Amino acid sequence: MTRSQLVAAALLGTMAVAPSIALAQPPHPEGPVSYEEQLAQVENQLTYDAPIAGVENNYWFNYQTDLAEARKELTKDLRHSSDAEDNRDAWEEYRAELADARGDYAKEMAEKGYPVGEVRVLTDNGH
């Protein structure tokens, strides 16, 4: 089993308990992590650990289902990958699915009037 497959398998077991640590950087016996996997790790850290405004509604449960489906698909894709390009494609698809799920959930909650946090980074010139 490759390191990517091990990480994906770990996602299924640990994400429900500790999403922020599931994609922690383990030693890389097979070499460096791909750029796509690094981006997926960042996106994974951006997933909501708790419902927006503490409200557990259908949007929250749909979001959790979307995350679980993305993780399951990643595991399947990595298991069936035959080369580095397949691995990169799997990680990119996973990253995109996480981002879409997070964006959809935040948008739905904002439309219902729940406050959704926002972070802005200003440049040196204040823009």
C-alpha atoms as an extended CHARMM CRD file, in Angstrom:
* protein
*
       127  EXT
         1         1  MET       CA              0.0000000000        0.0000000000        0.0000000000  PROA      1               0.0000000000
         2         2  THR       CA              1.4300000000        3.3980000000       -0.9560000000  PROA      2               0.0000000000
         3         3  ARG       CA              1.7540000000        6.3340000000        1.4240000000  PROA      3               0.0000000000
         4         4  SER       CA             -1.0930000000        8.1190000000       -0.3980000000  PROA      4               0.0000000000
         5         5  GLN       CA             -3.3060000000        5.0840000000        0.0240000000  PROA      5               0.0000000000
         6         6  LEU       CA             -2.4480000000        4.9130000000        3.7140000000  PROA      6               0.0000000000
         7         7  VAL       CA             -3.3280000000        8.5820000000        4.1720000000  PROA      7               0.0000000000
         8         8  ALA       CA             -6.6100000000        8.0750000000        2.3560000000  PROA      8               0.0000000000
         9         9  ALA       CA             -7.4320000000        5.0350000000        4.4820000000  PROA      9               0.0000000000
        10        10  ALA       CA             -6.6210000000        7.0290000000        7.5930000000  PROA      10              0.0000000000
        11        11  LEU       CA             -9.0270000000        9.7210000000        6.4450000000  PROA      11              0.0000000000
        12        12  LEU       CA            -11.9260000000        7.3460000000        6.6520000000  PROA      12              0.0000000000
        13        13  GLY       CA            -11.0910000000        6.3330000000       10.1980000000  PROA      13              0.0000000000
        14        14  THR       CA             -9.8720000000        9.5700000000       11.7520000000  PROA      14              0.0000000000
        15        15  MET       CA            -11.7590000000       12.3500000000       10.0220000000  PROA      15              0.0000000000
        16        16  ALA       CA            -14.9130000000       11.8940000000       12.0660000000  PROA      16              0.0000000000
        17        17  VAL       CA            -12.8850000000       12.3250000000       15.2390000000  PROA      17              0.0000000000
        18        18  ALA       CA            -10.1410000000       14.7870000000       14.3620000000  PROA      18              0.0000000000
        19        19  PRO       CA            -10.3380000000       16.4070000000       10.9260000000  PROA      19              0.0000000000
        20        20  SER       CA             -7.4660000000       18.8010000000       11.5620000000  PROA      20              0.0000000000
        21        21  ILE       CA             -4.9480000000       16.0320000000       12.2280000000  PROA      21              0.0000000000
        22        22  ALA       CA             -6.0130000000       13.4330000000        9.6860000000  PROA      22              0.0000000000
        23        23  LEU       CA             -3.7600000000       14.8040000000        6.9890000000  PROA      23              0.0000000000
        24        24  ALA       CA             -0.8110000000       15.6110000000        9.2190000000  PROA      24              0.0000000000
        25        25  GLN       CA              2.5300000000       15.2600000000        7.4770000000  PROA      25              0.0000000000
        26        26  PRO       CA              3.8610000000       11.7320000000        8.1500000000  PROA      26              0.0000000000
        27        27  PRO       CA              7.3860000000       10.7630000000        7.1460000000  PROA      27              0.0000000000
        28        28  HSD       CA              7.6010000000       10.3020000000        3.3840000000  PROA      28              0.0000000000
        29        29  PRO       CA              9.2990000000        6.9770000000        2.6790000000  PROA      29              0.0000000000
        30        30  GLU       CA              8.1960000000        7.1600000000       -0.9740000000  PROA      30              0.0000000000
        31        31  GLY       CA              9.5020000000       10.6620000000       -1.5920000000  PROA      31              0.0000000000
        32        32  PRO       CA              7.9370000000       14.1140000000       -1.5990000000  PROA      32              0.0000000000
        33        33  VAL       CA              4.2110000000       14.7140000000       -1.5160000000  PROA      33              0.0000000000
        34        34  SER       CA              2.7060000000       15.9780000000       -4.7620000000  PROA      34              0.0000000000
        35        35  TYR       CA              1.5950000000       19.5820000000       -5.0820000000  PROA      35              0.0000000000
        36        36  GLU       CA             -2.0050000000       18.3820000000       -5.4780000000  PROA      36              0.0000000000
        37        37  GLU       CA             -1.8080000000       16.4180000000       -2.2400000000  PROA      37              0.0000000000
        38        38  GLN       CA             -0.3810000000       19.4400000000       -0.4270000000  PROA      38              0.0000000000
        39        39  LEU       CA             -3.2700000000       21.5780000000       -1.6920000000  PROA      39              0.0000000000
        40        40  ALA       CA             -5.7450000000       18.9010000000       -0.5660000000  PROA      40              0.0000000000
        41        41  GLN       CA             -4.1630000000       18.9280000000        2.8920000000  PROA      41              0.0000000000
        42        42  VAL       CA             -4.6310000000       22.6840000000        3.0990000000  PROA      42              0.0000000000
        43        43  GLU       CA             -8.2280000000       22.4160000000        1.9200000000  PROA      43              0.0000000000
        44        44  ASN       CA             -8.8610000000       19.6760000000        4.4690000000  PROA      44              0.0000000000
        45        45  GLN       CA             -7.6950000000       22.0130000000        7.2400000000  PROA      45              0.0000000000
        46        46  LEU       CA            -10.3100000000       24.5260000000        6.0750000000  PROA      46              0.0000000000
        47        47  THR       CA            -13.2410000000       22.1370000000        6.5500000000  PROA      47              0.0000000000
        48        48  TYR       CA            -15.7080000000       23.0870000000        9.2560000000  PROA      48              0.0000000000
        49        49  ASP       CA            -15.1410000000       21.0990000000       12.4500000000  PROA      49              0.0000000000
        50        50  ALA       CA            -18.4660000000       22.2160000000       13.8950000000  PROA      50              0.0000000000
        51        51  PRO       CA            -21.7140000000       23.5590000000       12.4580000000  PROA      51              0.0000000000
        52        52  ILE       CA            -21.8760000000       27.2490000000       11.6070000000  PROA      52              0.0000000000
        53        53  ALA       CA            -23.4510000000       29.1440000000       14.5230000000  PROA      53              0.0000000000
        54        54  GLY       CA            -23.7360000000       25.7860000000       16.3160000000  PROA      54              0.0000000000
        55        55  VAL       CA            -26.8030000000       24.8980000000       14.2390000000  PROA      55              0.0000000000
        56        56  GLU       CA            -27.0900000000       21.2320000000       13.2710000000  PROA      56              0.0000000000
        57        57  ASN       CA            -29.5440000000       21.2950000000       10.3970000000  PROA      57              0.0000000000
        58        58  ASN       CA            -29.9510000000       19.5270000000        7.0600000000  PROA      58              0.0000000000
        59        59  TYR       CA            -27.2430000000       21.7220000000        5.5340000000  PROA      59              0.0000000000
        60        60  TRP       CA            -24.7500000000       20.5490000000        8.1710000000  PROA      60              0.0000000000
        61        61  PHE       CA            -25.6730000000       16.8920000000        7.6790000000  PROA      61              0.0000000000
        62        62  ASN       CA            -25.4960000000       17.2550000000        3.8870000000  PROA      62              0.0000000000
        63        63  TYR       CA            -22.0610000000       18.8330000000        4.2890000000  PROA      63              0.0000000000
        64        64  GLN       CA            -20.9030000000       15.9140000000        6.4470000000  PROA      64              0.0000000000
        65        65  THR       CA            -22.2250000000       13.4890000000        3.8410000000  PROA      65              0.0000000000
        66        66  ASP       CA            -20.4060000000       15.3630000000        1.0680000000  PROA      66              0.0000000000
        67        67  LEU       CA            -17.1460000000       15.1640000000        3.0390000000  PROA      67              0.0000000000
        68        68  ALA       CA            -17.5720000000       11.4460000000        3.6750000000  PROA      68              0.0000000000
        69        69  GLU       CA            -18.3120000000       10.7860000000        0.0020000000  PROA      69              0.0000000000
        70        70  ALA       CA            -15.2280000000       12.7780000000       -1.0560000000  PROA      70              0.0000000000
        71        71  ARG       CA            -13.0320000000       10.7580000000        1.3190000000  PROA      71              0.0000000000
        72        72  LYS       CA            -14.5000000000        7.4810000000        0.1340000000  PROA      72              0.0000000000
        73        73  GLU       CA            -13.9290000000        8.4570000000       -3.4920000000  PROA      73              0.0000000000
        74        74  LEU       CA            -10.3420000000        9.4880000000       -2.7420000000  PROA      74              0.0000000000
        75        75  THR       CA             -9.6380000000        6.1300000000       -1.1290000000  PROA      75              0.0000000000
        76        76  LYS       CA            -11.1250000000        4.2950000000       -4.1040000000  PROA      76              0.0000000000
        77        77  ASP       CA             -9.2660000000        6.4450000000       -6.6440000000  PROA      77              0.0000000000
        78        78  LEU       CA             -5.9230000000        6.0100000000       -4.8770000000  PROA      78              0.0000000000
        79        79  ARG       CA             -6.4380000000        2.2740000000       -4.5590000000  PROA      79              0.0000000000
        80        80  HSD       CA             -7.0010000000        2.0240000000       -8.3060000000  PROA      80              0.0000000000
        81        81  SER       CA             -4.3200000000        4.4780000000       -9.3890000000  PROA      81              0.0000000000
        82        82  SER       CA             -1.5540000000        3.0910000000      -11.5330000000  PROA      82              0.0000000000
        83        83  ASP       CA              0.8720000000        6.0040000000      -11.6530000000  PROA      83              0.0000000000
        84        84  ALA       CA              1.7680000000        9.4030000000      -10.2060000000  PROA      84              0.0000000000
        85        85  GLU       CA             -0.5970000000       11.2030000000      -12.5830000000  PROA      85              0.0000000000
        86        86  ASP       CA             -3.5440000000        9.1270000000      -11.3330000000  PROA      86              0.0000000000
        87        87  ASN       CA             -2.5650000000        9.9950000000       -7.7480000000  PROA      87              0.0000000000
        88        88  ARG       CA             -2.3490000000       13.7010000000       -8.5670000000  PROA      88              0.0000000000
        89        89  ASP       CA             -5.7390000000       13.5780000000      -10.2980000000  PROA      89              0.0000000000
        90        90  ALA       CA             -7.2900000000       11.8350000000       -7.2860000000  PROA      90              0.0000000000
        91        91  TRP       CA             -5.9260000000       14.4120000000       -4.8420000000  PROA      91              0.0000000000
        92        92  GLU       CA             -7.0100000000       17.3230000000       -7.0750000000  PROA      92              0.0000000000
        93        93  GLU       CA            -10.5250000000       15.9280000000       -7.3640000000  PROA      93              0.0000000000
        94        94  TYR       CA            -10.6550000000       15.4630000000       -3.5850000000  PROA      94              0.0000000000
        95        95  ARG       CA             -9.4740000000       19.0500000000       -2.9940000000  PROA      95              0.0000000000
        96        96  ALA       CA            -12.0930000000       20.4040000000       -5.4000000000  PROA      96              0.0000000000
        97        97  GLU       CA            -14.8720000000       18.3750000000       -3.7680000000  PROA      97              0.0000000000
        98        98  LEU       CA            -13.9100000000       19.6250000000       -0.2970000000  PROA      98              0.0000000000
        99        99  ALA       CA            -13.8180000000       23.2270000000       -1.5100000000  PROA      99              0.0000000000
       100       100  ASP       CA            -17.1830000000       22.8970000000       -3.2630000000  PROA      100             0.0000000000
       101       101  ALA       CA            -18.8180000000       21.3030000000       -0.2280000000  PROA      101             0.0000000000
       102       102  ARG       CA            -17.4610000000       24.0010000000        2.1000000000  PROA      102             0.0000000000
       103       103  GLY       CA            -18.5470000000       26.7990000000       -0.2260000000  PROA      103             0.0000000000
       104       104  ASP       CA            -22.0130000000       25.3610000000       -0.7420000000  PROA      104             0.0000000000
       105       105  TYR       CA            -22.5360000000       24.8700000000        2.9950000000  PROA      105             0.0000000000
       106       106  ALA       CA            -21.3570000000       28.3870000000        3.8620000000  PROA      106             0.0000000000
       107       107  LYS       CA            -23.5290000000       29.9020000000        1.1240000000  PROA      107             0.0000000000
       108       108  GLU       CA            -26.6420000000       28.0140000000        2.2590000000  PROA      108             0.0000000000
       109       109  MET       CA            -26.1150000000       29.0250000000        5.8810000000  PROA      109             0.0000000000
       110       110  ALA       CA            -25.4990000000       32.6590000000        4.9130000000  PROA      110             0.0000000000
       111       111  GLU       CA            -28.7170000000       32.6540000000        2.8670000000  PROA      111             0.0000000000
       112       112  LYS       CA            -30.5540000000       31.4680000000        5.9910000000  PROA      112             0.0000000000
       113       113  GLY       CA            -29.0960000000       34.4020000000        7.9350000000  PROA      113             0.0000000000
       114       114  TYR       CA            -26.4530000000       32.6070000000        9.9660000000  PROA      114             0.0000000000
       115       115  PRO       CA            -23.1710000000       34.4690000000       10.3580000000  PROA      115             0.0000000000
       116       116  VAL       CA            -20.3560000000       32.9490000000        8.3430000000  PROA      116             0.0000000000
       117       117  GLY       CA            -16.8470000000       34.0330000000        9.3210000000  PROA      117             0.0000000000
       118       118  GLU       CA            -14.5850000000       35.6510000000        6.7940000000  PROA      118             0.0000000000
       119       119  VAL       CA            -10.8540000000       36.2760000000        6.8530000000  PROA      119             0.0000000000
       120       120  ARG       CA             -9.3200000000       39.0920000000        4.8560000000  PROA      120             0.0000000000
       121       121  VAL       CA             -5.6260000000       39.5380000000        4.2640000000  PROA      121             0.0000000000
       122       122  LEU       CA             -4.5130000000       43.0810000000        3.5550000000  PROA      122             0.0000000000
       123       123  THR       CA             -1.4470000000       43.8580000000        1.5270000000  PROA      123             0.0000000000
       124       124  ASP       CA              1.0930000000       46.5040000000        2.5170000000  PROA      124             0.0000000000
       125       125  ASN       CA             -0.8750000000       49.1820000000        0.7120000000  PROA      125             0.0000000000
       126       126  GLY       CA             -4.0780000000       48.3710000000        2.6340000000  PROA      126             0.0000000000
       127       127  HSD       CA             -6.0340000000       46.7180000000       -0.1850000000  PROA      127             0.0000000000
